[in-house]
Amino acid sequence: QTLGLLTVLACASVSHALQLQIYGNAGFAGDPELFNISSLDFQFPAKFTNRTFSAMVLGSFMPNYSDGGEWNLSCTSSGVSAFIYLDDHLVCQGGNDPDTWGAYKPESTVPWPGTPSTQGLPYFVRAKFTHRSNEATSPTFSLLYTAGDTAIAAPVPASAFSEELQPAQMTRLAMSDRLTHGIWNTWAKQSVTAHILLPAGVMLKIGLCDLNTRSCKEDGEKGDIDSGVVRLGPHALDHSYTQLYFSQAAANVSIETSQRDGDFFMVVTPAAGFNASQFAVVVIALFTDQNVPGASWGLPGAVSASVEGNGSISAVADGDGIKAVNMYGTQPVSTAPINVGGNNPVYLSWVLSADGVVVSTGGKRSRDQIVKTVSDAKAAELARYAAYGEVGEAKEASQAGMMWNLQWSPGIPGTFAPVSRGWGRPWVIFDWDNIFGAYQLSLDAKELGYSQLAAVIKTKTAEGMVPNYWQPQGISYDRTEPIIGSKVLSAMYAKYGDKWIVELLFGDLFDWTQWFMRNREQADLICLGSNPNLPSDPGANTMQAARYESGLDNSPMYDGEFYNTSSHRMMLYDVGMSSMVAMELQALANLSLTAFDPPRTKEHAILTGQLERLSSAISTELWDDQSGIFANKFSNGSGFYRRFSPTSFYPMQAGIATPSQAETCLLYTSDAADEEDSVDLGGRRIIKKKKNTNNDNRENQTRASKTTKTVTMRTSLCSRCIG
């Protein structure tokens, strides 16, 4: 079947460039019906008007710029929600949750000015649509453009599209499905006690009710975590086991979950010290459709509950292709009145007992079967931590910190873990924080790490840099943060050898390095800054905005006011950022030769030339011989700014320091730190008391003994730092 401009046409009558895939549900699940379309200006087939569906268009986009030099893109839609991406850059959206996307400001002028990696190449176009059966409007969509002096938007012509697909992009999309389809997780920001099955969008909210007051605590929100109402426990990388403690009034319970083959298992056990029979466990069922806080994803369906016997809940997604979810209890349902929020909520409750409350989805199971499933999953997960020996507890805590933050959104392919459920509108991706998270995840869960890294790097702006923060309702177009993506990608490639992830992100990371060289390089060194005249924070082009670019927002290294509003930079050569840019240039240069066949020799030459200049300047200009350490230096000739921090060691990590510099710098930590009034340890200022001069001789004798041991240990460390 074939769709042309608002008309269904015969295959033989027109040349077609794109394929439209339409799924019989809102979750892109099952096998789609396929249609050929000539452009992104079309009407969906009439038979889908009163049916829930999702649809996707994939291909390539290459405008003919001869008629104006650049194209300004926009879109109109009726009866569908839409996301339109070029190389994963969201250029247009409509019909989506206004609380999330209402304030989004797309960069929709192509070609993008700051992305040399895309010059002369087609963009990968990905268009996503969803339509709900209660939207009777015949769904249509049109991607429009203006060019040159033309003020009236016209549909983008079919000549701008082709059916060419990018293999790395297709691999990412397939991976995204593997990470989410058929998986239960606390995917939404709002609550860590709300487990959602994708792609159906079924949510089971687990709450605790006081039968005396009838009041219920239905969500485990960020504030509850902060206050101790919720205490998070283990969370398996494959979601096979989770545990947390949840409080309501005098009650405190442990909630354990597991999953297997798409079925969900839950065991709620009371802690000691309260009368369990005065409380009930409630499970509220709904779909993540409209007006669901933190999960207004347009995934509709119907839920119903039966109070007969042990109770059951049925959740059926709209459309076809998605299996119904049926949940069953293992003890008689409670009929005690409780106050559950929402409009006509569908729920079941069970009185808490010493044996706890046990439920599962799928077929009916006995209490013992469910408890054993969860218990086995717990034992398997704890065994994974035990393998780490004395640091097993640290492994458990750090992994839980990532996994309890793991989320999903219709606007981002795959999974991502922001720094916190409580920040952002409705969530926020931070540059280096979340790249570190990608590296952490990749150590044990390769695809979670890949998904995380891609989610961060693909926030790249039209100017070519990954912003300090990216959220649907605000983006820091004026500034970036420390650049570590290529170094992390290089570590992933060294561990797993997957070329597709390098192919996916290489161009974006190359653009990011070149953005630094265009916007932050001065005298072959890097200065922090903040660009004006972009849709950015009101505080752009200020000292504070430039401090934020450091990623060390409150570091005493940047105390004072030394910002040049004309150059849009601090008047300070930054040893930390200069060294990180150097490490990125090196990592990307290595990947350009080892991950591509044939090698990317053009990019390699650019990267190595820039690396040579930057490394030479760091070694000669930012070495403070008087202090024996690398240091930031004022660009106006005022000398070094002697506020030292761990960034002083970055030239060693970058392989830039000479052996003599490295040894002297490492010895500094045992001596100079004792002399300074304040030392910055990773952004945290330590104020030190002055020495009592009467005790100098005794202290010097003690230090001499300590230094003998320190020299031996740190000289060995030195060889590894510069290697």
N, C-alpha and C positions, 0 to 999 in steps of 0.2 A: 504494500500500500504506500501511497506517496502523497505528501502534502506540499502544495505550492503556496503562493501568496494568498492566504485566506481562502484557498480553494483546494479541494481534493482533485488531483490531476492524474491522468494515466501515465504509467512509467515511461512509455515511449515518447511522450510529447515534450519532455523537458530534461535538461541535464541537471542532475542533483549532486549536491556537495556534502550534505550532512545527513546523519542518521538520528532519528528521534526514537527513543526507547520509552514506551509507556507501560508502567507496572499497574496491576489491578489493585493497588493499595497505596497508602501514603508513605510507606517505609522503604521503597525501592527493593522489595523482597520478591523472590520468585523469578520466573521467566517473563521478560517483557514482550509485548507486541512491538514489531519494528516497522517504522515508516521512514521514507526518504523525504527530505525537505530541501529546498533550494537555498533557504536563508533563515535567519532568526526573525522572520516577519510572517507569522502564520496563525492559523486557527486550529485548535485541537479538533479531532474528529467528533462529529455530533454525538456518536454513541457514548462518549465519555462525559457528556454534559452533566448528567444526573448521577454520576458515579464518582466515588473517591478514587483518585489515582495519584501517582507520582511519575515524573518523566525526567529524562536526562538527554542532553544533546552534547556530543563530543566531536571535536574536529580541530581544525586550524583556522586562524584568522590572519589575513595579511592585506591591509588596506592599500589602495593605490593613492599615494599622497600627492600625486601630481596636480590635483585640483585644489590645493590649498595649503599644503605643507604639513598640516596636522588635522586630526579628526577629534571632535568632541562628541563623546558617546553619551547616550541617555536611553531610557527604555520606558515603555508603557505596557501595562498588563491589565487584564480584566478576568476575574474569576480564578486566578492562580496566584500563589506566592512564588517569587522567583529570586534566584541568586545567579548572577552572571560573572564568570571569572575569566580573566586572561592571564595565563601562567600563574594561576592561583591568586591573582590580584583581583579583589572584588571591585568591579567597576560599576556595577548596577545591582540594585535589589528593590523589591517592591512586594507589598502584600504580606509582609512578615510582622511578627510581634512588634508593635510600636514601642513598647517599653525597652526592648533590646535594641532594635535597629532604627528607631525613629529619628535619632540624631546622627546617624552615620553619614559622613561626608566623603563620598567616593572621589578618588583621583581617576578621572575618566577621559583624559586627553592622551591620545597616542600619536606618535611614538613617545614613550616615556623619556624624559630628558636625561635621566641619570643612570641609564642601564645599558652600558656598552655591550653587554653580553647578548642583548636582544636585537641589536642593530642589523637590519636587513634580513631578519629571520621571522618566520611566522610565530604568532602567539598560539599557545594551546588554549582552546576555548572550551569551557565547561559550563553548561547551563543546567540548573536544577529547578524543577517546578513541582508544586503540589496543589491538588484541587480536592476540596471536600464535597461530599454528595449534597450537602445542604446549601451549597452555593450554586444556584440554578443558572447563573449567568453562563452563557457559552464562552468557554475560556479562550482567550487570545493573548498573544504576546508580540511585541515588536521592539527590536533593537534599532535605535535611531542614531543619526550622526549629523553634525554640521561641519563644514569645511570652508576655509577661506573666508570670503565676505558673505557667505550664505547664512542667513539667520534662521531660516526655516528648516527644522529637522526633517530628514527624510529617512526612510528605511535603509539600513546598510545593504548594499547590493549583493546579490549572490556571488558575484565575482570575487568578493573579499573572503569567501570561505572555501575550504577544501576538506576532504574526508580524511586527510593525513592525521594519524594519531602518534603521540610521543610515547614510546615504550615505557620510559621511566615513570611517566604520569599514570599510565594504565596499571603499572605494578603497584604504585602507591594506592590507587583506588581499590585494587583487589585486597591489599593489605588492610586497608581501612575497614572493609567488610569483615575480614577475619577477626579483627580486634573488637568488633561490636555486634555483629549479627549472631543471635542466639545466646547473648551474654547478659546476665543480670549484674548490675552494679549500681552504686549510688551516683548515677550519671549526672544528675542535676545539681546545681549549686546549692539549692535551698536547704537540703537536709541529708544527713548521713544515715538516717533511719528510713529513707525512702528508696527502695530498691526498684529499678526499672529494667524491663526486658526490651532490648532493641532487636530488630527494628519495629516491633509491634507498638512500643510506646506504653505498655502496661506498667503502671506504678502501683506497688504495694507499700503503703506507709504504715510503719510499725509504731504504735503509740502505747501509752500507759495511762490508765484512768483511775481516779480515786472514786470508789463506789459510794463513799459517804457524801462527798461534795458534788459528784457527777462530773467533775472537771477532768479534762484530758490534756495530756501533753503529747502532741501529734508529730512534732518535728524535732530533729536534733540539729539545730542551726549553729552557725559560727559562734554566736554569743554564748550558746550553751556549752560549747567546747571551752571557750575562754573562762567561763564561770565554774566549770567542773560538773555541770549537770550531765554532760556527756564526757566520758573518758575513753579515748580511742585505744584500741588494742591492735592485734595483728591484722594484716590485710594481705592475702596472697597475691602474687603477681598475676596468676591466672584466675583470680577471683574465686578459687575453690574453697577459701575459708576466710571469714571475717569475724571479728569480735569487738564489741564495745560495751561499756557500762552506761546505763541510762537511768535517770532519776526523775521522780515525780513525787512531790510532797515528801513523805517519810520513806517511800519505796525506792529501792535500788536494785536493778536487774542487770543480768548479763544477757546480751543479745548475740547469739552466734548464728551465722548463716553459712550455707554451702550451696553448690550447684553442680549438676551433672547432666550432660546431654540436654540442656535447656530447662531442666526442672530445678526448682528452687526449694531449699530446705531451711527451716528456721527452728531454733530451740531458744526459748526465753526462760532463764533460770533466776529465781530470786536470791539475792544475797541475804545474809543473816541480819537480824536486828529489827525486823518490822513484821507486822501481821500481814502476810501475803494475801490472805483471803479478803482483805478490804480493798484490793486492787484488781483490775482486769487488764489484760493485754488486748489491744484493739488492732485490727488490720483493716485499713481503709483502701479500697480499690478504685482506681480511676485511670483515665488515659491522659497522656501528655498532649492535650489538644490546646484549646485557647484558655486564657485566664488561669493558668496553673503557674504560680510564682516560681520563677527560675526554670520553668520547663514548658513554656507556651510554644510547643514545637509543631503544632498542626498535625498531630498523629491521633485521629479520632477513633472511637470505638464505643461499645456498649458494655456495661458491667451490671451484674445482678447477683443477689445473694439469697441463699436458702438457709433458714435457721433450723431445719429438720435435723435431728440427731446431732452429729458433731459439727454440722455446718459446712457449707461450701460456697465458693465464689466463682463465677464464670465471667471471663473477660474476652470479648470477641471484637477484633479489630474490624473497622469498616473495609469493605471490599473483599478481595480474595487473595490467596497466596500466602496468608499468615495464619499459622496454627492458633487455635483458641487456647487460652490459659485457664485452667481449672485448679482451684486451690481447695484443699480439704483439711479440716481439723482432726484432732485425735481424741477430743474429749467433748462433752456436751457444751453447746453454745450457751453463753450467758444471756439472760433476758433482762438483766438489771438495767434501768435507765441510765444513760450517760449522754453527755453533751459533746457531740462530734461536730466540728466546724464544716463549712461548705454548704453548697446548695444541694439538698437532697442527697447526702453522702451515702455511698454503699459501703457497708462495713459489717464485720462480725467481731464479737468480743468473747473472751473466755476468762473466767475467774482464775486468778493466779493461785497456784498451790505450791507446796514444797517441791513437787515433781516438775514444776514449770509448765509452760505451754509449748506445744509442738505442732507445727503445720508443714505442709509441703504442697507443691503443685505437681501436675501430672496425674498419675493414677493414685487411688487410695492406698495408703501405707499405714502400717502399725506404728505406734509411738517408738517401739524398740528399733524398727528399721530406720526411722528418720534419725533418732539419736545416734545410732551406730554410724550412719553416713556422715553426720557432722563430726562425731568423735574421731573417725578415721581421717577425715580431712584436716582436723586440728593436729592430730599426731604427725601427719605427713608434713604439715607446714612448720611445726616446731622442730622437726628433725632437720629441716633445711637451715634453720637458724643455728642449731646445735653444731652443724658442720663448720661453723665459723669459730668455734672454740670460745675463748674468753671474750671475743668481741661479738658474740652472737646476739647479745641484747642490743648492742648498737646497730647491728644489721636489721634487727626487727623494727627498731624505732625509726631508722632512716627510711626503710622501705615503706613503713606505715605512713610516714609523712608524705611520701609521694603518692601512694595508692589511694589514700582517703581523699586526696585532692583531685584524683583523676576524673575528668568530666568529658562530656560530649555536647556538641551543638550542631544544629543543621547547617550552620554557616562555615564549619571547618571540617575538612575530611579527616576521619579518624579520631583518635583520642588525644587529649592534651591535659596537662596538670599545671594549672596556674599556681602561683606562690601561696595562695590562700583562698578558701571559699568566701571569705568575708570582704575581699577587696574587689573593686572594679564595678562596672555597670554593664552587664551583670557579673562579668569576670574580666580579668585583665591578664595579658601575657606580657611579662617583663623579659627583656633581652637576655642578659647573661645569667640571671637567676634561673630561668627556665632552660637555658642551654646546659647549665650544670646539671639540672634535673634530667635532661635527655641523656647525658653521659652516665649518670647514676643508674637510670633505668636500663641502659643498654648493656650494662655489665652482666645482668642476669636475664633480661627480657628484651632481646634484640629489637623486635618489632615495636614494642612500646617506646623504646629509645628512638627508633627511626621516626615514629609518628610524632613524638614530642619535638624532635629537632626540626622536622619539616614544618610543623605548626608554627614554630618561632621564626625560622628563616623566611617562610613565605609571607610574613607580615611586611616584607620589604616594601618601601614606599616607591613612588615613581621617581624620586630623586636618587634611589639606589641604595639606601641604608635601611638596616633593621632598626626600628624606632625603640627608644627607651621603654615605651609602653604602647600596647595596642589593645584597644577595647572597642566594641561597636559604637560607643558613644563618645569616643575621644581617642586621638592618636597624637603622640609627640612628634609631629612632623619636623620640629626644629632641631632635634637632637637624637643621638643614639646612646648606647652604653658600651662598656668594654666589649671588644670584638674577639670572640673565642670560638665562633662556629666552625671555622676550618680546622682548628686544632682538635676539636671534639670529633668532627667528621673523619679526620685522619686517624684518630684512635679507633673509631668504629670500623673503618676500612681495614686497618691493620689486624683487628680481631676477627672480622667476619669475611672480608674480601668481597662484599657485594658491590659490584660496580654501579648498579642501577641507582642506588641512593646518592652516590657521588655525581652521576649524570644529572640527577634531579636537582641537586643543590649547588653544583659547581658555579653555574652562571650567576646565581644570586649572591654567592659568597665573593665571587670576583667583583661584582658590582659594588659590594659593600667596601672592599678594600680600596677600590678606586674612588669611592665617595670620600673616604678618609683623606686620600692624597689630594683631592680637589678642595676639600672644605676645611681640613684641620692641619694640613702640612704647612710648616713655616720654617724656613732655613733647614730643611731636611729633618725636622723633628715634628712631633705632634703636640698641638695645644688643644685643650678642651674648649668647647664652644657651644653656641646655640644660634641657629639661623633665623633671621627675621623674615617677614613677608610671606609666610606660609600659614595654612590653616592650623595654628598651633595654640599652645597655652598663652594666656595674656601676659605671662611672665617671661616670654621668649626674649632672647638676646640680652640676658642679664647674667650677672655673676652666679646667682643661685641656680638658674637653668643649666649653666655650664658645670656647676658642682654636681648636679644630678647626672650629667653625662659620665662622670667618673665612676658611677656605681657605688661610690663611698660617700653617700650624701652628706653625712655630718662629720667627715674626717677633718681634724685640725690641720691637715696638709693644705686645706683651701680656706683657712681663716683669713679674713681681710678682704679688701676690694681691689682687684687688679684685673679688671675686665675692660676690653676695648670694644665699644659698640660699633665702631667702623669696620674692624676686621671680623667681628662676631666671635672673638676668641678671648680666653684668658691670656694675659701677658705672662705666660708661664709655660716653659717647655716641660711636658709631663713625662717622667721617666717610665711610669707604669704603663700609660696608654701607648707611648712610643714603642715600648718593648712588646706589648700585646699585638700591635699592628705588625711588628717585625715577625713575630711568631706565626701570625696568620699568613703573611706573605710567603714564609718558608713552607708552611704546611700545604698551602694551596699550590705552590710551585711543585712540590713533590707529587701531589695528586695529579697535576697536569701531565706528568710523565708516566706515573705508575698505574693510573686507573683508566687510561684512554688508549685506544688503538685505532688510528694513529695518535701519538701524543699531541697535546695541545701546545705546540711549540710557540705560537704567537703569544699566548697568555703567559707561558713560562718565561719568555724573554722580558716581558713587561714586569712581572712579579720579581724576578731575580734582580733586575736593574734597580727597582725601588728598594728592595731589601738591602742591597749593597750600600746605597746612599744612607738609608736610615740607620743601619748597623754601625757604620763608620761615625755618624754624628753622635749616636748614643755613647759609644765608647770614648770618644774624645771630648765631647761637650758636656756630658752629664755625669762624668766622673769627678767627684769632689775629693781631690787629693788631700786637702786639709783634714777632712773628716774621715777619709778612708772608706767611702761608701758612694754609691750612685744616688743622685738627688735631683729633685726638680730645680729648675733654674729660670730666673726671670728673663723674659725675652727683651727687656728694655735695657739690658746691660748692668742691672743692679746686683748681679751675682746669684749665688745659690740661695734657695729658700729652704733653710735647714729645719724642715719638719720631716722626720724620717718615719717610714712605715714599711710593711712587707713589700710594697711595690719597688723598693730599692733593690730587691733581689731578683726582679723580673729579668734584667739583662743577663743574669746567669742562666735562668730557665730558657731564655731565647738563644743561648750559646754565643752571646755577643761579648761578654766579659773576658778579658785576658786572664790567664792563670793567676797572675799577680793581683789583679783587681778582685778576682773571686776570693782568693785567700784573705786579702785584707778586708774585704767586705764582710766575710763570715766572721772574722775575729772581732769586727765592730760590735756584734751583738752581745759579746760578753763584757765589753768595756764601755763603749759610748752610751749604752742604754742606762748604765749606772750614773752617768754624768748629766744626762739631759733632765731638764725640769719636767718635760712631758714627752712621752713616746706614744705614737699611734699604733695600736695593735689591731689592724683590720678595721679601722673606723671607730675604735673605742679608745678614748683618751685615758692614759694612765698618768696621773699627777704624782710626781715623786718628791719626797722631802729632800732638802739640802742635807749634805753630810755634815756631821759634827767634825770640824777640822782637828779637834783634839784626838780623835780616834783614827785619823788618816793612816798613821804608820801601821797600826794593828790591822786595819782593813786592807791595806796594800799587801801585807804579808799573806793574808788569807787569799786575796785575789791572785797573787803570784802562784800559789799552790793550785788554785782552780784553773788558771790559764794553761799550766803545763798539760793538764788533761784535755782542756778544750782544744788546744792546738792540734793534738793528735787526732781527735775525733773529727774536727771540722776540716782539716786538711784532706782527710779521706772523703768527706762529704763534698768538698770543693771539686774534686776530680769528676764526680758524678754530675755536679751542676753544670760544669762547662762542657761536659761530654755530650 
